[in-house]
């Protein structure tokens, strides 16, 4: 194995908090050959034919939420007595904005990406083309 990678995976300040799939990337011998992670702060959109990356969204979901909806920034639903305000920042250490749904559509001849926050209920809309 790779001792440096293994040490980083055990260290919460490095990769230790990163959620990874134990099914995706599995080799025929049952070991993980490729790592697929969850909970990233950004995403990239690739051209399916060329695999070029015309668009990369790094942390704009968090930045816009913090600017315009700071009272429910990275909120979670922790209990039946929770409120979005009392659970502010609850998802920051692991999931960030916790996007739970994504859909692509068209509006006025332009491609639009809709993303819904799982805990906050905030809908983010990106014009892609």
Secondary structure as GFF3:
##gff-version 3
##sequence-region A 1 129
A	DSSP	alpha_helix	3	10	.	.	.	ID=ss1
A	DSSP	beta_strand	19	20	.	.	.	ID=ss2
A	DSSP	beta_strand	37	38	.	.	.	ID=ss3
A	DSSP	beta_strand	43	45	.	.	.	ID=ss4
A	DSSP	beta_strand	55	57	.	.	.	ID=ss5
A	DSSP	alpha_helix	60	68	.	.	.	ID=ss6
A	DSSP	three_ten_helix	70	72	.	.	.	ID=ss7
A	DSSP	beta_strand	99	107	.	.	.	ID=ss8
A	DSSP	beta_strand	110	117	.	.	.	ID=ss9
A	DSSP	beta_strand	123	127	.	.	.	ID=ss10
###
